[in-house]
Amino acid sequence: MDLEALANTESNINFIPCLKWVKRGVAKANPEKVQLTKEELVQIINDTKSKLQLADQEGESSTRNQETSDNIDEEFSLDKYDEEDENTGLQQLGIHNIAEMPASAEENFDDEDDDSEKDDDIIKPSDNLLLVGRVNGDASILEVYIHNEEEGSLYCHHDLFLPAFPLCIEWMDFEPGQPQGNYCAIGSMSPVIDIWDLDIINCLEPAYTLGKKGNKKKKIKPVGHKDAVLDISWNPNFHHVLASGSVDQTILLWDIEAGNPSNKLTAFEEKVQCVKWHKLEGHVLLAGSCDKTAKVFDCRSTENKSWDLTGEAERVVWSTTEPYIFYVGTNTGGLHCFDCRKGEIWMQKAYEQDITGLSFSSQCPGLLLTTSSDGVMKVWDANGQSKYGAQMVYEKDLKMGVLHCIEMCPDSPFFFAAGGDNKSNNLTVADLLLNDPVKHYFGPRPLIETAVASGEPTTSNTEMEVTQE
């Protein structure tokens, strides 16, 4: 490595591994701001650094975790970047360059209240939040963007440092003992799932966590997963239930009210890459694994249906308008369409490389977006009743390097957000109707009601029945 490359080691890493839209109307107009004294903030920084250094000394990063890290590096092309420094824990939090600060530190702190009435601080009913997991240099960050379709505006409202490399993001409205809120669950390289309150700015710790790392020396038993959390899915019918898939080859069904897993699904023989609850049937869970299978679980029993894939499952998604239909994207570029009742309907080669994103329009029937490591976004007309596969309507190289994620806005039929690894262009939010082929093909198509498309719960919010193994 030459001196110039060494000097630019941190700046060479700036990419977005995951993102998530938040529907309009759930965020507070004026989020609360945490007001810390300079002494409190300095103490938190120094305490956190001490804990991370202690964790490294105790050797909590096992051989298996190292293998997980290597797999993540490969998936997100980190092997193409310059090698990073040691002290991984400090890198992930983004504070390893902060010097030890005395409690009496005076610099860079302002005790005066910021003006919370600034126009940019107010979240309007017509605003969507866009949650963006970013890795920038040695820092892992959650950025909360405001997008207003009517005004054509997009800006970062606030951000916060994350304690570990983010791999997946899910929105949810549940916190034990609290009224319905606005929360973000993050799965990461850590086995612990962090849930952050999006209505609080400047918070340095999550509102609560799911799971706990074990410690043999302190005789602390682990709770939850044993390895990185690759995907999470919140149940819109049973608000206290969250599903998570992990490198440890299991799916956990969390009872958030109790703070513990209610059930563990062990039907896969490899790491679980993707999980997705059905929007209408609260007991039905779709999942895909690196063992080249996709399964649908009835969580009221131990039963599941399984189908073989042409490659490792990378993404899964339920059809917006056809309740029995789901789609799977694989690491070999295969796009599969299944009917829960009948099995596979069709499979086609969508890409030469892995499918990294899979998302349906919330209101335009059949409009499916896919992305791949090759940097190309494709727009499809996907019909589960067709035996001939999906019809490609449009494709475009987004010039964002490797594309890692894509999702369509829950309140708009044609807006999408995508994340990539081109450090000068790694986030795109755009309107598909600006592309003539898409406009001419899907523009005349009748839209469906937002409530139906988003999957408003059809069952009462009562306790979900899960069978213990």
C-alpha positions as CSV (number, residue, x, y, z in Angstrom):
1,M,0.0,0.0,0.0
2,D,1.5,3.4,-1.0
3,L,1.5,6.4,1.3
4,E,-1.4,8.2,-0.5
5,A,-3.6,5.1,-0.2
6,L,-2.7,4.8,3.4
7,A,-3.7,8.4,4.1
8,N,-7.0,7.8,2.3
9,T,-7.9,4.5,4.0
10,E,-11.0,5.7,5.9
11,S,-12.2,7.9,3.0
12,N,-12.3,4.9,0.7
13,I,-15.2,3.4,2.6
14,N,-18.6,5.1,2.2
15,F,-21.6,2.9,1.3
16,I,-25.1,2.0,2.2
17,P,-25.9,-1.6,3.1
18,C,-29.5,-1.1,4.0
19,L,-32.4,1.4,4.1
20,K,-36.1,1.6,5.0
21,W,-39.0,3.9,4.3
22,V,-41.3,5.1,7.0
23,K,-44.9,5.8,6.1
24,R,-46.3,9.3,6.5
25,G,-48.0,10.5,9.6
26,V,-46.3,8.3,12.2
27,A,-43.4,10.7,13.2
28,K,-43.8,13.5,15.7
29,A,-43.9,16.9,14.1
30,N,-41.3,18.1,16.6
31,P,-39.1,15.3,17.8
32,E,-37.7,15.6,21.2
33,K,-34.0,16.6,21.6
34,V,-31.8,15.1,24.2
35,Q,-30.0,17.8,26.1
36,L,-26.8,16.6,27.7
37,T,-24.3,18.7,29.6
38,K,-20.8,18.6,28.2
39,E,-19.7,16.6,31.3
40,E,-22.4,14.0,30.7
41,L,-21.5,13.6,27.0
42,V,-17.8,13.3,27.7
43,Q,-18.5,10.7,30.4
44,I,-20.6,8.6,27.9
45,I,-17.9,8.8,25.3
46,N,-15.2,7.7,27.7
47,D,-17.3,4.9,29.3
48,T,-18.2,3.6,25.8
49,K,-14.6,3.5,24.7
50,S,-13.7,1.6,27.9
51,K,-16.4,-1.0,27.4
52,L,-15.4,-1.6,23.8
53,Q,-11.7,-1.9,24.7
54,L,-12.7,-4.4,27.5
55,A,-14.8,-6.4,25.1
56,D,-11.8,-6.7,22.7
57,Q,-9.5,-7.8,25.6
58,E,-12.0,-10.4,26.8
59,G,-12.0,-11.9,23.3
60,E,-15.7,-11.8,22.6
61,S,-14.9,-11.9,18.8
62,S,-14.7,-15.7,18.4
63,T,-13.4,-17.6,15.4
64,R,-17.0,-18.0,14.1
65,N,-17.5,-14.2,14.4
66,Q,-14.4,-13.7,12.3
67,E,-15.8,-16.0,9.7
68,T,-19.0,-14.0,9.7
69,S,-17.0,-10.8,9.3
70,D,-15.2,-12.3,6.4
71,N,-18.5,-13.2,4.7
72,I,-19.8,-9.7,5.3
73,D,-16.7,-8.2,3.8
74,E,-17.1,-10.3,0.7
75,E,-20.9,-9.6,0.4
76,F,-20.4,-5.8,0.6
77,S,-17.1,-5.8,-1.4
78,L,-15.1,-4.6,1.5
79,D,-12.1,-6.7,0.3
80,K,-11.8,-4.0,-2.4
81,Y,-11.1,-1.3,0.2
82,D,-7.9,-0.7,2.0
83,E,-7.3,-2.7,5.1
84,E,-8.6,-1.0,8.3
85,D,-6.9,-0.6,11.6
86,E,-7.4,-2.9,14.6
87,N,-9.8,-2.4,17.5
88,T,-12.9,-3.3,15.4
89,G,-15.3,-2.3,18.2
90,L,-13.9,1.3,18.3
91,Q,-14.1,1.4,14.5
92,Q,-17.7,0.4,14.3
93,L,-18.8,3.1,16.7
94,G,-16.7,5.7,14.9
95,I,-15.1,7.1,18.0
96,H,-11.6,5.5,18.0
97,N,-10.0,8.8,16.9
98,I,-11.6,10.8,19.8
99,A,-9.0,11.4,22.5
100,E,-9.7,10.7,26.1
101,M,-11.5,13.9,27.3
102,P,-11.5,15.3,30.8
103,A,-14.9,15.8,32.4
104,S,-14.2,19.6,32.4
105,A,-13.8,19.8,28.6
106,E,-15.2,23.0,27.2
107,E,-14.6,22.8,23.5
108,N,-17.2,22.0,20.9
109,F,-20.2,22.0,23.2
110,D,-23.1,24.5,23.3
111,D,-25.3,24.6,26.3
112,E,-27.9,26.7,24.5
113,D,-31.0,25.1,23.1
114,D,-31.2,24.8,19.3
115,D,-34.2,26.4,17.8
116,S,-36.6,23.5,17.4
117,E,-39.0,25.6,15.4
118,K,-36.9,25.8,12.4
119,D,-38.7,24.8,9.2
120,D,-36.3,22.0,8.5
121,D,-36.8,20.5,12.0
122,I,-40.6,20.2,11.7
123,I,-41.9,17.0,10.2
124,K,-45.0,17.5,8.2
125,P,-47.9,15.0,7.7
126,S,-46.9,14.9,4.0
127,D,-43.3,13.9,4.8
128,N,-41.9,10.4,4.6
129,L,-38.9,9.4,6.7
130,L,-36.2,7.4,5.0
131,L,-33.9,5.4,7.3
132,V,-30.4,4.9,5.8
133,G,-27.8,2.7,7.3
134,R,-24.4,4.0,6.3
135,V,-20.8,2.9,6.7
136,N,-18.5,5.9,6.4
137,G,-14.9,5.3,7.1
138,D,-14.8,3.6,10.5
139,A,-18.2,4.9,11.5
140,S,-21.5,3.1,11.3
141,I,-24.4,5.6,11.1
142,L,-28.2,5.7,11.0
143,E,-29.3,8.7,8.9
144,V,-32.9,9.9,9.1
145,Y,-33.9,11.7,5.9
146,I,-37.0,13.7,5.2
147,H,-38.6,13.2,1.8
148,N,-41.5,15.3,0.6
149,E,-42.9,14.2,-2.8
150,E,-45.0,17.3,-3.3
151,E,-42.1,19.7,-2.6
152,G,-39.5,17.6,-4.3
153,S,-37.3,17.9,-1.2
154,L,-34.8,15.4,0.4
155,Y,-32.5,16.2,3.3
156,C,-31.0,14.5,6.3
157,H,-33.0,15.5,9.4
158,H,-30.7,13.9,12.0
159,D,-28.3,11.0,12.4
160,L,-26.8,8.9,15.1
161,F,-23.8,6.6,15.6
162,L,-24.5,2.9,15.7
163,P,-22.5,0.4,17.9
164,A,-22.0,-2.1,15.1
165,F,-22.0,-2.5,11.3
166,P,-25.8,-2.3,10.2
167,L,-27.0,-5.1,8.0
168,C,-30.8,-4.6,8.0
169,I,-33.4,-2.0,9.1
170,E,-37.1,-2.4,10.0
171,W,-39.7,0.1,11.2
172,M,-42.0,-0.7,14.1
173,D,-44.4,1.1,16.4
174,F,-44.0,-1.0,19.6
175,E,-42.1,-0.5,22.9
176,P,-43.1,-2.4,26.0
177,G,-45.1,-0.2,28.4
178,Q,-45.3,2.7,26.0
179,P,-48.0,4.1,23.7
180,Q,-47.7,3.5,20.0
181,G,-44.6,5.1,18.7
182,N,-42.0,5.5,15.9
183,Y,-39.1,3.1,16.2
184,C,-36.3,1.6,14.1
185,A,-35.0,-1.9,14.7
186,I,-31.5,-2.6,13.4
187,G,-29.8,-6.0,12.9
188,S,-26.0,-5.9,12.7
189,M,-22.8,-7.8,13.0
190,S,-23.8,-8.1,16.7
191,P,-26.2,-10.8,17.8
192,V,-28.1,-8.1,19.7
193,I,-30.9,-6.2,18.0
194,D,-31.1,-2.5,18.8
195,I,-34.3,-0.5,18.7
196,W,-34.0,3.2,18.4
197,D,-36.7,5.9,19.1
198,L,-37.0,7.9,15.9
199,D,-38.9,10.7,17.7
200,I,-35.8,11.5,19.8
201,I,-32.9,13.5,18.4
202,N,-29.3,13.2,19.7
203,C,-29.9,10.0,21.6
204,L,-26.7,8.0,22.2
205,E,-28.3,4.7,23.2
206,P,-31.2,2.6,21.8
207,A,-34.6,2.8,23.5
208,Y,-34.3,-0.9,24.2
209,T,-32.6,-4.1,22.9
210,L,-33.5,-7.7,22.1
211,G,-31.0,-10.3,23.1
212,K,-27.9,-10.3,25.3
213,K,-24.3,-11.4,24.8
214,G,-23.1,-14.1,27.1
215,N,-20.0,-13.8,29.3
216,K,-18.5,-17.0,30.8
217,K,-16.3,-15.1,33.2
218,K,-19.3,-13.2,34.7
219,K,-21.5,-16.3,34.3
220,I,-24.0,-14.4,32.1
221,K,-26.0,-16.6,29.8
222,P,-26.6,-15.4,26.3
223,V,-30.2,-14.5,25.2
224,G,-31.2,-14.6,21.5
225,H,-28.9,-15.2,18.5
226,K,-25.3,-16.4,18.7
227,D,-24.1,-14.5,15.6
228,A,-24.9,-11.6,13.2
229,V,-28.5,-10.7,12.5
230,L,-29.0,-10.7,8.7
231,D,-32.7,-9.7,8.5
232,I,-35.6,-8.7,10.6
233,S,-39.3,-8.4,10.0
234,W,-41.9,-6.7,12.2
235,N,-45.4,-8.3,12.3
236,P,-48.0,-5.6,11.4
237,N,-50.9,-7.8,12.8
238,F,-49.3,-8.6,16.1
239,H,-47.3,-5.5,17.1
240,H,-45.4,-7.2,19.9
241,V,-43.8,-9.8,17.5
242,L,-40.6,-9.5,15.6
243,A,-38.9,-12.2,13.5
244,S,-35.1,-12.3,13.0
245,G,-32.9,-14.4,10.8
246,S,-29.2,-15.0,11.6
247,V,-25.9,-16.5,10.6
248,D,-26.5,-19.0,13.4
249,Q,-29.0,-20.7,11.0
250,T,-32.0,-20.0,13.2
251,I,-35.1,-17.7,13.1
252,L,-36.2,-16.2,16.4
253,L,-39.7,-15.1,17.0
254,W,-39.4,-12.3,19.6
255,D,-42.1,-11.5,22.1
256,I,-41.1,-7.9,22.5
257,E,-43.4,-7.4,25.5
258,A,-41.5,-10.0,27.4
259,G,-38.1,-9.2,25.8
260,N,-37.3,-12.8,25.0
261,P,-37.7,-15.2,22.0
262,S,-41.1,-17.0,22.1
263,N,-40.0,-19.6,19.6
264,K,-36.9,-20.7,17.6
265,L,-37.2,-22.1,14.1
266,T,-34.4,-24.5,13.2
267,A,-35.5,-25.8,9.8
268,F,-32.6,-24.4,7.8
269,E,-29.1,-25.9,7.3
270,E,-27.3,-22.7,6.5
271,K,-27.5,-19.0,7.5
272,V,-30.9,-17.4,7.2
273,Q,-30.6,-14.4,4.8
274,C,-34.1,-13.1,4.7
275,V,-37.4,-13.1,6.6
276,K,-40.8,-11.5,5.8
277,W,-44.1,-11.7,7.6
278,H,-47.3,-11.9,5.5
279,K,-49.1,-8.6,5.6
280,L,-52.6,-10.1,6.1
281,E,-52.0,-13.4,7.8
282,G,-50.2,-12.7,11.0
283,H,-49.1,-16.3,11.6
284,V,-47.4,-16.8,8.2
285,L,-43.7,-16.2,7.8
286,L,-41.6,-16.4,4.6
287,A,-37.9,-17.0,4.9
288,G,-34.9,-17.9,2.6
289,S,-31.5,-19.4,3.4
290,C,-28.1,-20.0,2.0
291,D,-29.0,-23.7,1.9
292,K,-30.8,-22.9,-1.4
293,T,-34.3,-23.2,0.0
294,A,-37.3,-20.9,0.7
295,K,-39.8,-21.9,3.4
296,V,-43.2,-20.7,4.5
297,F,-43.9,-21.3,8.2
298,D,-47.2,-21.5,10.0
299,C,-46.1,-20.2,13.3
300,R,-49.1,-21.6,15.1
301,S,-47.5,-25.0,14.7
302,T,-44.2,-26.6,13.7
303,E,-45.2,-27.0,10.1
304,N,-43.5,-25.5,7.1
305,K,-43.5,-25.8,3.4
306,S,-40.2,-25.8,1.6
307,W,-39.1,-25.2,-2.0
308,D,-35.7,-25.6,-3.7
309,L,-34.0,-22.7,-5.4
310,T,-31.3,-22.3,-8.1
311,G,-29.0,-20.6,-5.6
312,E,-28.8,-19.1,-2.2
313,A,-31.8,-16.9,-1.2
314,E,-30.8,-13.3,-1.0
315,R,-34.2,-11.5,-0.9
316,V,-37.8,-12.5,-0.5
317,V,-41.0,-10.5,-0.9
318,W,-44.7,-11.1,-0.9
319,S,-46.8,-9.9,-3.8
320,T,-48.8,-6.7,-3.1
321,T,-52.0,-7.9,-4.7
322,E,-51.8,-11.7,-4.8
323,P,-51.9,-13.0,-1.2
324,Y,-50.6,-16.5,-2.0
325,I,-47.7,-15.4,-4.2
326,F,-44.2,-14.6,-3.2
327,Y,-40.9,-14.0,-5.0
328,V,-37.3,-15.0,-4.2
329,G,-34.1,-13.5,-5.6
330,T,-30.9,-15.7,-5.5
331,N,-27.1,-15.2,-5.5
332,T,-27.0,-16.6,-9.0
333,G,-29.4,-14.0,-10.4
334,G,-32.5,-16.3,-10.5
335,L,-35.9,-14.8,-9.9
336,H,-38.4,-17.4,-8.6
337,C,-42.2,-17.0,-8.3
338,F,-44.1,-19.4,-6.0
339,D,-47.7,-20.0,-5.0
340,C,-48.0,-21.2,-1.4
341,R,-50.7,-23.7,-2.5
342,K,-49.2,-25.0,-5.7
343,G,-45.4,-24.6,-5.5
344,E,-43.1,-22.9,-8.1
345,I,-44.9,-21.1,-10.9
346,W,-41.9,-19.9,-12.9
347,M,-38.2,-19.1,-12.6
348,Q,-36.1,-16.9,-14.9
349,K,-32.6,-15.6,-15.1
350,A,-32.9,-11.9,-14.1
351,Y,-29.1,-11.2,-13.7
352,E,-25.8,-12.8,-14.2
353,Q,-24.8,-11.7,-10.6
354,D,-26.7,-11.8,-7.3
355,I,-30.0,-10.1,-6.7
356,T,-29.5,-7.6,-3.9
357,G,-32.9,-5.9,-3.9
358,L,-36.5,-6.9,-4.4
359,S,-39.4,-4.5,-3.8
360,F,-43.0,-4.2,-5.0
361,S,-44.9,-0.9,-5.6
362,S,-47.3,-0.2,-2.8
363,Q,-50.1,0.8,-5.2
364,C,-49.3,-0.1,-8.8
365,P,-50.2,-3.8,-9.3
366,G,-47.3,-5.9,-10.6
367,L,-44.6,-3.2,-10.6
368,L,-41.5,-5.0,-9.2
369,L,-38.0,-3.5,-8.8
370,T,-34.8,-5.5,-8.6
371,T,-31.2,-4.6,-8.2
372,S,-27.9,-6.5,-8.5
373,S,-24.3,-6.3,-7.7
374,D,-23.7,-5.2,-11.3
375,G,-25.2,-1.8,-10.5
376,V,-28.3,-2.2,-12.7
377,M,-31.9,-1.6,-11.5
378,K,-34.6,-3.4,-13.5
379,V,-38.4,-2.6,-13.6
380,W,-40.6,-5.6,-14.1
381,D,-44.3,-6.4,-14.6
382,A,-44.6,-9.4,-12.4
383,N,-47.7,-11.5,-12.5
384,G,-47.9,-14.6,-10.4
385,Q,-50.6,-16.1,-12.6
386,S,-48.4,-16.0,-15.7
387,K,-46.5,-19.1,-16.7
388,Y,-44.0,-17.1,-18.8
389,G,-42.4,-15.2,-16.0
390,A,-42.0,-11.5,-15.4
391,Q,-41.8,-9.0,-18.3
392,M,-38.9,-6.5,-18.1
393,V,-40.1,-3.0,-18.8
394,Y,-37.0,-0.9,-18.1
395,E,-33.4,-1.2,-16.9
396,K,-30.8,1.4,-15.9
397,D,-27.3,1.5,-14.5
398,L,-27.8,3.8,-11.6
399,K,-24.0,4.7,-11.5
400,M,-23.9,3.8,-7.8
401,G,-21.3,1.1,-8.0
402,V,-22.5,-2.2,-6.4
403,L,-26.2,-1.9,-5.5
404,H,-26.9,-3.3,-2.0
405,C,-30.6,-2.4,-1.4
406,I,-33.8,-0.9,-2.9
407,E,-37.2,-0.2,-1.6
408,M,-40.3,1.5,-3.0
409,C,-42.1,4.2,-1.0
410,P,-45.1,2.9,1.0
411,D,-47.1,6.1,0.2
412,S,-46.2,6.6,-3.4
413,P,-46.7,4.1,-6.3
414,F,-43.6,5.1,-8.2
415,F,-40.9,6.6,-5.9
416,F,-38.0,4.4,-4.8
417,A,-34.8,4.6,-2.8
418,A,-31.6,2.7,-3.5
419,G,-28.3,2.4,-1.8
420,G,-24.9,1.5,-3.3
421,D,-21.1,1.7,-2.7
422,N,-20.0,4.6,-4.9
423,K,-18.8,7.0,-2.3
424,S,-19.7,10.0,-4.4
425,N,-23.1,8.7,-5.3
426,N,-24.4,6.0,-3.0
427,L,-28.0,7.1,-2.3
428,T,-30.7,7.7,-4.9
429,V,-34.3,8.7,-4.4
430,A,-36.2,9.1,-7.7
431,D,-39.6,8.9,-9.4
432,L,-39.9,6.0,-11.9
433,L,-42.4,8.0,-14.0
434,L,-39.5,10.2,-15.1
435,N,-38.5,7.3,-17.4
436,D,-40.7,7.2,-20.5
437,P,-40.9,3.4,-20.9
438,V,-42.1,3.1,-17.3
439,K,-44.5,6.0,-17.7
440,H,-46.1,4.6,-20.8
441,Y,-46.3,1.1,-19.5
442,F,-47.5,1.6,-15.9
443,G,-48.9,5.1,-16.1
444,P,-52.4,4.1,-17.4
445,R,-52.6,1.1,-15.0
446,P,-55.3,1.6,-12.3
447,L,-53.9,2.0,-8.8
448,I,-55.1,0.2,-5.7
449,E,-56.0,1.7,-2.4
450,T,-53.1,2.5,-0.1
451,A,-54.6,0.7,2.9
452,V,-55.0,-2.5,0.9
453,A,-51.6,-2.4,-0.5
454,S,-49.9,-1.7,2.8
455,G,-51.7,-4.6,4.4
456,E,-53.8,-3.1,7.1
457,P,-54.3,-5.8,9.8
458,T,-57.3,-8.0,9.4
459,T,-57.0,-9.6,12.8
460,S,-57.2,-8.1,16.2
461,N,-54.0,-7.2,17.9
462,T,-54.1,-10.0,20.4
463,E,-51.3,-12.4,21.5
464,M,-49.9,-14.5,18.7
465,E,-50.1,-18.2,19.2
466,V,-46.6,-19.7,18.8
467,T,-45.6,-23.3,19.7
468,Q,-42.5,-23.8,21.8
469,E,-40.0,-26.3,20.4
